[in-house]
C-alpha cells in the first residue's frame, strides 16, 4: 500500500491520544516517533485541549475532539484505535465506512458476536486491519517461536503457562474501574489471558480440545484512589487444560489480583530439549527473555535473541513501546510486500472463538473440541 500520492510514508491518526494518561502515550506515540516510514498526521481525544497538547507534544498536524473528524480527514491512511474496549466497535465501523485501514487494540470487540461482525466488516470494506498483539513481535518471543519451529526442543510434549498479575482483584485504579464490569469486554479472560497467552499459543501446536475453569472470587472491589466500593462481575481466575495437535498437552493458569510474587512465564518440554520464556509482571509487558537446554540433565542457560530479531533499535524506548514499534515495522513491511505476518481482524475473531470455547467449557463442565 502506498500511503499517499508521492509519499511512501503511512499516515497515521490515533484515536485516544491523551498525552498524559493514555496507553497510546506509552506505546503508539513513542513507537511511531522512532519509525521513519510513518507520519503521525492526526490525534483525537474527547477534549480539544488535550488533543492539541498531544499534537504539539508528538508533532501531529491535526488535533480533533471527536474521532469522526480524524477518520474522515484525507491525511489519514491508518486509524489507530486506542480507547476502552467498549468503544472500539463504533470507531472501527466509522473507519470502515470511510474505507480507512485500522489498527485496533486487543480485544477488537466486547464479545464473540461483535468481533465476528468487525472481522466481516473489514472484508466487506476491503481494508487492511491489524490487532495490537505486540508481545509476539518482541525479539525474545520471535526467537522462542523460531527455536520451536526449527526443532530445538524436538517434538513438543508439553506446554505450561503461568500468568499472575497484581491488578483486577479486590482493588482497581479509578481509570481502570470499568474493567470490573464483564460487559465492557476487558476481563482476566479476554484481556489478560488473551494478551499473555498469545505469544505462546502462536509458537506451539494448535489446541484441539480443552477443559477449563473460569472463576470470579471477588464480588466487590475498592477504588484505590477514593476508597469507593464497586460491584465486580469480571472473572479473576482462568485455568486451562488442553490437548494440542501432535499429542502435546498444555496447562495454563491466569490469575488476577495477585498480591505478591506476580510473574509471567512459559515452559515448553520436547523430546530433545526444553525452553523457558519469562517476562515482567503487570499490564505493560516488560522484556521477554529465553533460556533453554538440550540433552539430558542440563541446566537451562540464557539464549539471547540474535541481532536479526532486533530490526528496530530500542534506544530509549520502553520495552512495551519497542514491541509496538516492531509491530508497526512488520505492518509497513507487509503493506509494502503484499504479505500478511501481522495479526488481522480475522485472526482476532479466531482468537475470540478460543476464549469463547474456554468460557463454555467452564460453564458446562465439559471438555470441548476447538476448531481454530
QUIGIQUI-V943593 format. One record per pair of residues at least 24 apart in sequence whose C-alpha atoms are under 8 Angstrom apart, sorted by the first residue. I is the first residue (numbers start at 1). J is the second residue. If there is no record, write none. Layout:
i;j
I;J
I;J
//
This chain:
i;j
1;335
1;336
2;336
3;77
4;77
8;37
9;36
9;37
9;38
9;39
10;37
10;38
10;39
10;77
10;78
10;332
11;38
11;39
11;40
11;41
11;75
11;76
11;77
11;78
12;38
12;39
12;40
12;41
12;42
12;76
12;77
12;78
12;79
12;80
13;40
13;41
13;42
13;43
13;44
13;70
13;71
13;76
13;77
13;78
13;79
13;80
14;42
14;43
14;44
14;79
14;80
14;81
14;82
15;43
15;44
15;45
15;67
15;70
15;79
15;80
15;81
15;82
15;83
16;43
16;44
16;45
16;46
16;81
16;82
16;83
17;43
17;44
17;45
17;51
17;54
17;82
18;44
18;45
18;50
18;51
18;54
19;50
19;51
19;53
19;54
19;57
23;82
24;82
26;320
26;321
27;320
27;321
27;322
27;324
28;321
28;324
28;325
29;58
30;317
30;321
31;317
31;321
31;322
31;324
31;325
31;328
32;325
32;328
33;58
34;325
35;325
35;329
37;332
41;75
41;76
42;70
42;75
42;76
43;70
44;70
67;91
68;94
71;95
71;98
71;100
72;98
76;100
77;101
78;102
78;103
79;103
80;104
81;105
85;109
85;110
85;184
85;185
85;186
86;110
86;184
86;185
89;114
89;118
92;118
93;118
93;121
96;121
96;122
96;125
96;127
97;125
99;125
99;126
99;127
100;127
101;127
101;128
101;129
102;127
102;128
102;129
102;130
103;129
103;130
103;131
103;132
104;129
104;130
104;131
104;132
105;131
105;132
105;133
106;131
106;132
106;133
106;191
106;194
106;195
106;348
107;131
107;185
107;186
107;190
107;191
107;194
107;348
108;345
108;348
109;185
110;183
110;184
110;185
110;186
111;185
111;352
112;349
112;352
112;353
112;356
115;345
115;348
115;349
115;352
116;349
118;345
119;345
119;346
119;348
119;349
120;346
122;345
128;344
129;344
129;345
130;331
130;342
130;343
130;344
130;345
131;342
131;343
131;344
131;345
131;348
132;324
132;327
132;343
133;195
133;198
133;343
134;323
134;324
134;326
134;327
135;195
135;196
135;198
135;199
135;285
135;320
135;323
135;324
136;198
136;199
136;202
137;323
137;324
137;326
137;327
138;287
138;288
138;322
138;323
138;326
139;288
139;305
139;309
139;310
140;277
140;287
140;288
140;289
140;290
140;304
140;305
140;309
141;199
141;277
141;288
141;289
141;290
142;309
143;290
143;305
143;306
143;309
144;203
144;275
144;277
144;290
145;200
145;202
145;203
145;204
146;203
148;203
148;204
149;203
152;272
152;273
152;274
152;294
153;268
153;269
153;270
153;271
153;272
153;273
153;274
153;275
153;294
154;270
154;271
154;272
154;273
155;270
155;271
155;272
156;204
156;205
156;248
156;268
156;269
156;270
156;271
157;247
157;248
157;249
157;268
157;269
157;270
157;271
158;248
158;249
158;250
158;268
158;269
158;270
159;248
159;249
159;250
159;251
159;266
159;267
159;268
159;269
160;250
160;251
160;252
160;266
160;267
160;268
161;197
161;250
161;251
161;252
161;253
161;264
161;265
161;266
161;267
162;252
162;253
162;254
162;263
162;264
162;265
162;266
163;193
163;196
163;252
163;253
163;254
163;255
163;262
163;263
163;264
163;265
164;253
164;254
164;255
164;256
164;257
164;258
164;261
164;262
164;263
164;264
164;281
165;255
165;256
165;257
165;258
165;262
165;263
165;264
165;281
165;282
165;283
166;256
166;257
166;258
166;259
166;260
166;262
166;281
166;282
167;256
167;257
167;258
167;282
168;236
168;256
168;257
169;218
169;221
169;236
169;256
169;257
169;258
170;218
170;220
170;221
170;222
170;257
171;221
171;222
171;223
171;224
171;257
172;221
172;222
172;223
172;224
173;223
173;224
173;225
174;223
174;224
174;225
174;226
177;223
179;234
180;230
180;231
180;232
180;233
180;234
181;231
181;232
181;233
181;234
182;232
182;233
182;234
182;235
187;234
187;235
187;236
188;234
188;235
188;236
188;237
188;238
188;254
188;255
188;256
189;214
189;235
189;236
189;237
189;238
189;254
189;355
190;352
190;355
192;254
192;283
193;238
193;254
194;351
194;355
200;266
205;244
205;245
205;246
205;248
206;244
206;245
206;372
207;242
207;243
207;244
207;245
207;370
207;372
208;242
208;243
208;244
208;245
208;369
208;370
208;371
209;242
209;243
209;244
209;367
209;368
209;369
209;370
210;240
210;241
210;242
210;243
210;358
210;361
210;367
210;368
210;369
210;370
211;240
211;241
211;242
211;358
211;361
211;362
211;365
211;366
211;367
211;368
212;238
212;239
212;240
212;241
212;358
212;359
212;361
212;362
212;365
212;367
213;237
213;238
213;239
213;240
213;358
213;359
213;361
213;362
213;363
214;238
214;239
214;358
214;359
214;362
214;363
240;358
274;300
275;300
284;320
285;319
285;320
286;319
286;320
287;319
//
